[in-house]
């Protein structure tokens, strides 16, 4: 027995005891010595303690010789674990905690065989505390890949969307904001309202620099170079583009990327390189916040569908139309649409189960977290296969990775094989292998003085948001609080609510934009990805997002008066803007822009097997009416 160390004596023949002793051993990092009751030294050094007392509960012996048993022994041992010393204070000072804790301890002690079996079912056989260094490395590099896809996708479209000759010029937007601000406070307030680097420069070249510079920094993050610096630069660059991106960067996945990217800054180690294996443990607080983000994303997505009152969700008929009415379906979505209605209803029921029940597994025991990972990823793969949702599904899968731990990742890499060899720096306790606590290292994670206040603020805001979304708090107080807080944190788009397709669109209107020189013969502009020619097969586009094609889907849900950007788009076509025309697949007026532009709508639906076989079409469309009357930039004679 090591001199000068407190001692924990436990029953070495109890599997339940061994499982949790292993975890305590790791948590206390060698500051407490653990010894089996069956060790002969126990009787030699502590003959005054009856054996019955050893068998009833663990015994914790301080360096001054004082002996503690039961729940108090557990709490006193955890004083030596980093970040857990507060548990003893709670045990000693909060009314009612001590008797409840002791009752629970003796209940567990009296049912150890049953609880040992339950422990193995939900936690597995590994008694060692899970490590997440490898998981963090994979998550951050995966996030770098997602950032890369976002910046590259946006870089190929940015000039046509918000460039000087684009649909919604960013420089005009910022000038309009400047005009509305008090000139005495313009230098301060504008950065609070619109936190973007574009205040310094809003030229097309600078917008391109943000996109392609972000792509370069994303590659550095994937390579593991200066992770914190890279994540800060990526978040600032994407926030700057989102703020000036108008309707084209207002999607939920843009907000999700910013929120995930912001939290990832504090998950990353404060080192110059991101190690692949091992490495320091990530901040438990920030990892928990990212899991909380995943919970909110999935749970709120299920809640909003029910809270909306949409009968297609409540009657489980939403998937009967979803595959053909979603913004950009894939060809697999065409086949999914042909499945029987009864199977579609079953799929809706499974989806609700995954979105409403499975998120609670995120905070459960180890194997429940693994089950949550499998089911949530399965849902994302199904969505990814049938529809194009940019990098949204990949980002959700990246968050799901945090439900795994290093041990299961390494087992997957070995093809599911278990090895009987002891790894380096490990020892065996009974039947269970446990890593020996490594010597203390230089601290490489963020200080709790930073992460705990951050977590407190985020938890308060998001908890209020969740109460409002779920309808559990319908009074005006939380809305007023959220309104005030939103004025400060809202512009940074990093604390959000989520929920796609709260109301299912049951029909699909597609806008056809047409040009003419004489007002009689009209030729359609062909978009790159949205439905047009009925014979054209739906494509896979993700993780690229053709943002103009997406906005055309939203425009069809309203009128052109409600979508001022659409009128601007048509005006750019009349001007022959090269940047805007580059967003299209085909320009029917290559030599000069047309004199007139108009827009009409068609009602689209997927073809049936028979229609596809006989007519060779993926879509069937019928004329639905006018959308935008003919407009022209020239004065009529």
C-alpha positions in Angstrom: 0.0 0.0 0.0 1.4 3.3 -1.0 2.3 5.6 1.9 0.7 9.0 2.1 -2.3 8.1 -0.1 -5.9 7.6 0.9 -7.1 4.0 0.4 -10.3 2.5 -1.0 -11.0 -1.1 -0.1 -13.6 -3.0 -2.2 -14.9 -6.5 -2.9 -12.7 -7.9 -5.6 -15.1 -10.8 -6.3 -18.0 -8.5 -7.2 -18.2 -7.6 -10.9 -20.4 -4.6 -10.3 -17.9 -3.2 -7.8 -14.9 -3.9 -10.1 -16.7 -2.1 -13.0 -17.2 1.2 -11.0 -13.9 1.0 -9.1 -12.1 1.0 -12.5 -13.9 4.3 -13.3 -13.0 5.8 -10.0 -9.4 4.7 -10.4 -9.2 6.6 -13.6 -11.1 9.7 -12.3 -8.8 10.0 -9.3 -5.6 9.7 -11.5 -3.5 7.8 -9.1 -4.3 10.0 -6.1 -6.2 7.2 -4.4 -5.0 3.6 -3.9 -7.6 0.9 -4.6 -7.1 -2.6 -3.1 -9.2 -5.7 -3.1 -10.8 -6.9 0.1 -9.3 -10.4 -0.6 -5.8 -9.0 -0.5 -4.0 -10.4 2.7 -2.6 -7.0 3.5 -6.1 -5.8 4.3 -6.5 -8.1 7.4 -2.9 -7.3 8.5 -3.3 -3.6 8.5 -7.0 -3.2 9.5 -7.8 -6.0 11.9 -10.1 -3.7 13.8 -12.6 -3.5 10.9 -15.0 -6.5 10.9 -15.2 -8.5 7.7 -18.9 -8.0 7.6 -18.4 -4.3 7.3 -16.1 -4.8 4.4 -18.6 -7.0 2.7 -21.5 -4.6 3.2 -19.9 -1.6 1.6 -16.6 -0.1 0.4 -14.3 1.4 3.0 -12.5 4.7 2.3 -9.5 5.4 4.7 -8.1 8.8 4.7 -4.4 9.5 5.3 -5.2 10.6 8.9 -6.7 7.1 9.6 -10.4 8.1 9.5 -12.7 5.5 8.0 -15.8 6.2 5.9 -18.3 3.7 4.5 -21.1 3.6 2.0 -22.1 6.6 0.0 -19.9 8.9 2.0 -16.9 6.8 1.1 -17.7 7.2 -2.5 -18.1 11.0 -2.4 -14.9 11.4 -0.3 -12.9 9.4 -2.8 -14.2 11.6 -5.7 -12.9 14.7 -3.9 -9.6 13.6 -5.5 -11.1 13.5 -9.0 -10.8 16.7 -11.1 -14.1 18.6 -11.2 -16.1 16.3 -8.8 -15.2 17.6 -5.4 -18.5 19.5 -5.3 -20.4 16.2 -4.9 -19.2 15.9 -1.3 -20.4 19.4 -0.5 -23.8 18.5 -1.9 -23.9 15.3 0.2 -23.0 17.2 3.4 -24.9 20.4 3.1 -28.1 20.0 1.0 -31.0 18.8 3.1 -32.1 15.3 2.4 -29.2 14.3 0.2 -27.3 12.3 2.8 -30.2 9.9 3.8 -31.3 9.4 0.2 -27.7 8.8 -1.0 -27.1 6.2 1.8 -30.4 4.5 1.1 -29.6 4.2 -2.6 -26.1 2.9 -1.9 -27.4 0.1 0.4 -30.2 -0.7 -2.1 -27.6 -1.1 -4.8 -25.3 -3.1 -2.5 -28.2 -5.5 -1.8 -28.9 -6.1 -5.5 -25.4 -6.1 -7.0 -25.9 -9.2 -9.1 -29.0 -7.8 -10.9 -27.4 -4.4 -11.3 -24.2 -6.0 -12.6 -26.2 -7.6 -15.4 -28.0 -4.3 -16.1 -24.7 -2.5 -16.2 -23.3 -4.9 -18.7 -26.4 -4.5 -20.9 -26.2 -0.7 -21.0 -22.5 0.0 -20.5 -20.9 -3.1 -21.9 -17.9 -4.9 -20.3 -15.5 -2.1 -20.6 -15.2 -0.6 -17.1 -12.7 2.0 -18.1 -13.9 5.5 -18.6 -14.5 6.3 -22.3 -11.9 8.5 -23.9 -12.8 10.9 -26.7 -9.5 12.1 -28.1 -9.8 10.2 -31.3 -13.5 11.0 -31.7 -12.7 14.7 -31.3 -10.0 14.5 -33.9 -12.3 12.8 -36.4 -15.2 15.2 -35.6 -13.1 18.3 -36.1 -11.6 17.1 -39.4 -15.0 16.0 -40.6 -16.2 19.5 -39.7 -13.3 20.9 -41.8 -14.6 18.8 -44.8 -18.1 20.3 -44.3 -16.7 23.8 -44.1 -14.8 23.1 -47.3 -17.9 22.0 -49.2 -19.8 25.0 -47.9 -17.2 27.6 -49.0 -16.4 25.9 -52.3 -20.1 25.7 -53.1 -20.7 29.3 -52.2 -17.6 30.5 -54.0 -18.9 29.3 -57.3 -22.1 31.3 -56.9 -21.3 34.3 -54.7 -21.0 36.9 -57.5 -24.3 36.0 -59.0 -26.1 35.9 -55.7 -24.8 38.9 -53.8 -22.1 40.5 -55.9 -22.3 44.0 -57.3 -24.1 42.7 -60.4 -25.8 39.9 -58.5 -29.4 39.4 -57.6 -29.2 40.9 -54.1 -26.0 43.0 -54.0 -24.4 43.0 -50.5 -22.9 46.5 -50.9 -26.4 48.0 -51.5 -27.7 46.1 -48.5 -25.0 47.5 -46.2 -25.5 51.0 -47.6 -29.2 50.8 -46.8 -28.4 49.8 -43.2 -26.0 52.7 -42.8 -28.7 55.1 -43.9 -31.0 53.8 -41.2 -28.5 54.1 -38.4 -27.7 57.2 -36.2 -24.5 58.5 -37.6 -23.3 59.3 -34.1 -23.3 55.5 -33.2 -22.8 54.0 -36.7 -19.4 52.7 -35.9 -20.5 50.7 -32.9 -24.1 49.7 -33.6 -23.6 48.4 -37.1 -21.1 45.7 -35.9 -23.6 44.6 -33.3 -26.5 44.5 -35.7 -24.5 43.0 -38.6 -21.3 41.3 -37.5 -19.5 41.0 -40.8 -16.1 41.7 -42.2 -17.9 43.1 -45.3 -18.1 46.5 -43.5 -14.4 46.9 -44.3 -14.8 45.7 -47.9 -17.7 44.5 -49.9 -16.3 44.1 -53.3 -16.7 41.0 -55.4 -13.0 40.3 -54.9 -13.4 40.4 -51.1 -16.5 38.1 -51.2 -14.4 35.6 -53.3 -11.5 36.0 -50.8 -13.8 35.0 -47.9 -15.1 32.0 -49.8 -11.8 30.6 -51.2 -9.8 31.7 -48.1 -12.3 29.8 -46.1 -11.8 26.8 -48.3 -8.0 27.0 -47.8 -8.4 27.3 -44.0 -10.8 24.3 -44.1 -8.0 22.2 -45.7 -5.6 23.3 -42.9 -8.2 22.1 -40.3 -8.6 18.8 -42.1 -4.8 18.5 -41.9 -4.9 19.2 -38.2 -3.0 22.5 -38.3 -3.7 25.1 -35.6 -7.3 23.8 -35.0 -8.5 26.7 -32.7 -7.2 29.4 -35.0 -8.6 27.7 -38.1 -12.0 27.2 -36.4 -12.1 30.9 -35.4 -11.3 32.1 -38.9 -13.8 29.7 -40.5 -16.6 30.8 -38.1 -15.9 34.5 -38.7 -15.7 34.1 -42.5 -18.9 32.1 -42.7 -20.7 34.5 -40.3 -19.6 37.4 -42.4 -21.0 35.8 -45.6 -24.2 34.7 -43.9 -24.9 38.2 -42.6 -24.8 39.8 -46.0 -26.1 36.7 -47.9 -29.8 37.9 -47.8 -32.3 35.1 -48.4 -29.6 32.9 -50.1 -27.8 32.2 -46.8 -30.8 32.0 -44.4 -31.2 28.2 -44.4 -31.3 26.2 -41.2 -28.1 24.4 -42.1 -26.3 27.7 -42.4 -27.3 28.4 -38.8 -26.4 24.9 -37.7 -23.0 25.2 -39.3 -22.3 28.4 -37.4 -23.6 27.0 -34.1 -21.6 23.8 -34.5 -18.5 25.7 -35.7 -18.7 28.1 -32.7 -18.9 25.3 -30.1 -16.1 23.4 -32.0 -13.7 26.3 -31.2 -13.9 25.4 -27.5 -13.8 21.7 -28.2 -10.5 21.9 -30.1 -7.3 21.5 -28.1 -5.1 24.6 -27.5 -2.2 23.0 -29.5 -0.5 23.7 -32.8 -1.4 20.2 -34.2 -4.5 18.1 -33.9 -3.3 14.5 -33.1 -5.1 11.6 -34.7 -4.9 9.2 -31.8 -4.8 9.7 -28.1 -4.1 13.2 -27.0 -5.7 15.2 -24.2 -9.3 14.7 -23.3 -11.7 17.3 -24.8 -13.8 19.6 -22.6 -16.7 17.6 -21.2 -18.7 20.7 -20.9 -18.4 21.6 -24.6 -18.9 18.0 -25.7 -22.1 18.0 -23.7 -23.2 21.2 -25.4 -22.6 19.7 -28.8 -24.7 16.6 -27.8 -27.3 19.1 -26.5 -27.3 20.7 -29.9 -27.9 17.4 -31.5 -30.7 16.7 -29.1 -32.4 20.0 -29.9 -31.9 19.6 -33.6 -33.6 16.2 -33.7 -36.2 16.7 -31.0 -37.4 20.1 -32.2 -37.7 18.7 -35.7 -40.2 16.2 -34.5 -42.0 18.6 -32.1 -42.7 21.3 -34.8 -44.3 18.7 -37.1 -46.9 17.9 -34.4 -47.2 21.4 -33.0 -48.0 22.8 -36.4 -51.3 20.9 -36.5 -50.7 19.7 -40.1 -53.0 16.7 -40.7 -50.6 15.1 -43.1 -48.1 14.6 -40.3 -50.8 13.6 -37.7 -52.4 11.1 -40.1 -49.0 9.7 -41.1 -49.5 10.6 -44.8 -46.8 13.2 -45.3 -44.4 10.9 -47.1 -47.1 10.2 -49.7 -46.2 13.5 -51.2 -42.9 14.6 -49.6 -40.5 12.9 -52.0 -41.9 14.8 -55.0 -42.7 18.1 -53.3 -39.3 18.6 -51.5 -37.1 21.3 -53.1 -34.5 19.1 -54.9 -35.4 15.4 -54.9 -33.1 12.7 -56.2 -33.8 9.8 -58.6 -34.0 7.5 -55.6 -36.7 9.8 -54.3 -38.7 9.0 -57.4 -38.6 5.3 -56.6 -39.4 6.0 -52.9 -42.5 7.8 -54.1 -43.8 4.6 -55.8 -43.8 2.6 -52.5 -47.3 1.7 -51.1 -49.1 4.2 -48.9 -49.1 1.8 -46.0 -45.3 1.5 -46.1 -45.1 5.3 -46.3 -47.2 5.6 -43.2 -45.0 3.1 -41.4 -41.9 5.2 -42.3 -43.5 8.3 -40.9 -44.1 6.5 -37.6 -40.5 5.3 -37.5 -39.3 8.9 -38.2 -41.4 10.3 -35.3 -40.0 7.6 -33.1 -36.4 8.5 -34.0 -37.0 12.3 -33.8 -39.0 12.3 -30.6 -37.7 9.3 -28.5 -34.2 8.5 -29.7 -32.8 11.9 -28.8 -33.2 11.1 -25.1 -30.7 8.2 -25.6 -28.1 10.8 -26.3 -27.7 11.4 -22.5 -28.1 7.7 -21.6 -25.6 4.9 -20.9 -23.0 4.0 -23.4 -24.9 1.4 -25.4 -28.0 3.6 -25.6 -25.8 6.3 -27.0 -24.5 3.8 -29.6 -28.1 2.9 -30.5 -28.9 6.6 -30.9 -25.9 7.0 -33.2 -27.1 4.1 -35.4 -30.7 5.2 -35.6 -30.0 8.9 -36.1 -27.4 8.2 -38.8 -29.8 5.8 -40.5 -32.4 8.5 -40.7 -29.9 11.0 -42.2 -28.7 8.4 -44.8 -32.3 7.9 -45.8 -32.9 11.6 -46.2 -29.6 12.1 -48.0 -30.5 9.3 -50.5 -33.9 10.8 -51.4 -33.3 14.5 -51.3 -30.5 17.1 -51.7 -30.0 19.0 -48.5 -26.6 20.6 -49.0 -24.2 19.5 -46.2 -27.1 19.3 -43.6 -27.1 15.5 -43.4 -23.3 15.3 -43.2 -23.2 17.9 -40.4 -25.8 16.0 -38.5 -23.8 12.8 -38.9 -20.7 14.6 -37.7 -22.6 15.6 -34.5 -23.7 12.0 -34.1 -20.0 10.9 -34.0 -19.7 12.5 -30.6 -22.0 9.7 -29.3 -19.2 7.2 -29.9 -16.0 6.8 -28.0 -12.4 5.9 -28.9 -12.8 2.3 -28.0 -15.6 1.6 -30.4 -14.0 3.6 -33.2 -10.8 1.5 -32.9 -12.9 -1.6 -32.8 -14.7 -0.5 -36.0 -11.3 0.1 -37.6 -10.3 -3.4 -36.6 -13.4 -4.8 -38.3 -15.2 -5.5 -35.0 -12.6 -7.8 -33.7 -11.8 -7.8 -29.9 -8.2 -8.2 -29.0 -7.0 -10.1 -26.0 -3.8 -8.2 -25.7 -3.2 -5.5 -23.2 -2.6 -2.2 -24.8 0.3 0.0 -23.9 -0.1 1.7 -20.6 -2.9 -0.6 -19.3 -3.3 -3.1 -16.5 -5.9 -5.8 -15.8 -8.2 -5.6 -12.7 -10.0 -8.9 -12.4 -11.6 -9.7 -15.7 -11.6 -6.1 -16.8 -8.8 -4.2 -18.6 -8.1 -0.7 -17.3 -5.7 2.0 -18.5 -3.3 3.1 -15.8 -3.8 6.8 -15.2 -1.0 8.7 -17.1 1.2 11.2 -15.5 -0.3 14.7 -15.4 0.1 16.6 -18.7 0.2 20.2 -19.6 -3.4 21.4 -19.8 -4.5 21.8 -23.4 -8.2 22.3 -23.1 -10.0 25.6 -22.4 -10.3 26.8 -18.9 -13.5 26.1 -17.0 -13.6 29.8 -16.3 -14.4 30.2 -20.0 -16.4 27.1 -20.8 -18.7 27.0 -17.7 -20.1 30.6 -18.1 -20.5 30.0 -21.9 -22.4 26.8 -21.2 -24.6 28.5 -18.6 -25.6 31.3 -21.0 -26.3 28.8 -23.9 -28.2 26.4 -21.7 -30.5 29.2 -20.3 -31.2 30.6 -23.8 -31.7 27.2 -25.5 -33.8 25.8 -22.6 -36.2 28.8 -23.0 -36.3 28.3 -26.7 -37.1 24.6 -26.3 -39.9 25.4 -23.8 -41.4 27.8 -26.3 -41.1 25.4 -29.3 -42.6 22.5 -27.4 -45.5 24.7 -26.1 -44.7 23.9 -22.5 -44.5 27.6 -21.7 -47.0 29.6 -23.6 -46.9 32.8 -21.6 -45.3 36.0 -22.9 -42.5 36.1 -20.3 -40.1 33.7 -22.1 -40.8 35.3 -25.4 -40.0 38.7 -24.0 -36.8 37.4 -22.4 -35.8 35.7 -25.7 -36.6 38.9 -27.6 -34.2 40.9 -25.4 -31.5 38.3 -25.4 -31.9 37.7 -29.1 -31.0 41.3 -29.7 -27.5 40.5 -28.4 -26.9 36.9 -29.5 -29.2 36.7 -32.5 -27.0 38.6 -35.0 -24.2 36.0 -34.4 -26.5 33.2 -35.5 -24.9 30.7 -33.2 -27.7 29.9 -30.8 -30.7 28.8 -32.8 -34.0 26.8 -33.0 -34.5 24.1 -35.6 -37.3 22.2 -37.3 -37.7 21.4 -41.0 -41.0 20.8 -42.8 -43.2 21.8 -39.9 -46.0 22.0 -42.5 -45.9 19.5 -45.4 -46.2 21.0 -48.9 -48.7 18.8 -50.7 -48.4 20.1 -54.2 -45.4 21.2 -56.3 -45.5 24.4 -58.3 -42.5 25.2 -60.4 -41.7 28.6 -61.8 -40.6 28.8 -65.4 -38.8 32.0 -66.3 -39.1 33.0 -69.9 -37.8 35.7 -72.2 -39.0 37.2 -75.4 -38.1 39.9 -77.9 -41.5 40.3 -79.5 -43.9 39.4 -76.6 -45.2 36.5 -78.7 -42.5 33.8 -78.8 -41.3 32.9 -75.3 -38.1 30.9 -74.6 -37.4 29.4 -71.1 -34.3 29.9 -69.1 -33.0 26.5 -68.0 -31.9 26.1 -64.4 -29.1 23.7 -63.5 -30.8 21.4 -61.0 -34.5 22.3 -60.3 -37.2 20.4 -62.2 -37.7 21.8 -65.8 -37.7 19.3 -68.6 -40.0 16.4 -67.5 -37.6 13.9 -69.2 -34.6 15.1 -67.2 -33.8 12.7 -64.3 -33.5 14.2 -60.8 -29.8 14.4 -59.8 -27.6 14.1 -56.8 -26.2 17.5 -56.0 -25.3 17.5 -52.2 -23.2 18.7 -50.5 -23.2 21.4 -53.2 -26.3 23.7 -52.8 -27.5 25.6 -55.9 -29.0 28.4 -53.8 -30.9 30.1 -56.6 -32.6 26.8 -57.5 -33.5 26.4 -53.8 -34.9 29.9 -53.6 -37.1 29.2 -56.7 -38.8 26.5 -54.7 -39.6 28.9 -51.9 -40.7 31.6 -54.4 -43.3 29.3 -55.8 -44.9 29.0 -52.4 -45.8 32.7 -52.5 -46.1 35.6 -54.9 -43.5 37.7 -56.7 -44.6 40.7 -54.5 -43.5 38.6 -51.5 -40.2 37.8 -53.1 -38.5 41.0 -54.1 -35.3 39.2 -54.9 -37.2 37.3 -57.7 -38.0 40.6 -59.4 -34.4 41.6 -59.1 -33.4 38.3 -60.6 -35.6 39.0 -63.6 -34.2 42.5 -64.0 -30.7 41.1 -64.1 -31.8 38.8 -66.9 -33.0 41.8 -68.8 -29.6 43.4 -68.2 -27.8 40.3 -69.3 -25.7 40.1 -66.1 -22.9 37.5 -66.8 -22.7 36.7 -63.1 -26.4 35.9 -62.8 -26.5 34.0 -66.1 -23.6 31.9 -64.8 -26.1 30.5 -62.2 -28.2 29.0 -65.0 -27.6 26.0 -67.2 -28.8 27.5 -70.5 -29.3 31.1 -71.6 -31.8 31.1 -74.6 -30.5 34.6 -75.6 -26.7 34.2 -75.9 -26.1 37.3 -78.1 -28.2 39.9 -76.3 -30.7 40.0 -73.4 -34.4 39.8 -74.3 -36.7 42.7 -74.4 -39.2 41.1 -72.0 -39.1 38.6 -69.2 -42.1 36.8 -67.6 -42.7 33.9 -65.3 -45.4 31.2 -65.4 -46.0 28.2 -63.1 -46.5 24.5 -63.7 -47.9 21.9 -61.4 -45.4 19.0 -61.2 -45.7 15.5 -59.9 -43.6 12.4 -60.3 -44.6 10.1 -63.1 -45.8 6.6 -62.4 -44.0 3.4 -63.5 -46.4 3.2 -66.5 -45.9 6.9 -67.5 -42.1 6.5 -67.2 -42.1 3.4 -69.3 -44.4 4.8 -72.1 -43.5 8.5 -72.1 -39.9 8.3 -70.9 -40.5 11.1 -68.4 -39.7 11.4 -64.7 -42.1 14.3 -64.2 -45.7 15.0 -65.4 -46.6 18.7 -65.5 -49.6 20.8 -66.2 -49.9 24.6 -66.7 -51.0 26.3 -63.5 -51.0 30.0 -64.4 -49.0 33.3 -64.5 -46.6 34.2 -61.8 -45.0 37.4 -63.0 -46.5 39.5 -65.8 -44.1 40.5 -68.6 -41.6 43.2 -67.5 -39.2 45.2 -69.5 -36.4 47.7 -68.9 -37.2 49.6 -72.2 -39.7 52.3 -72.5 -42.6 51.2 -74.7 -43.2 53.3 -77.8 
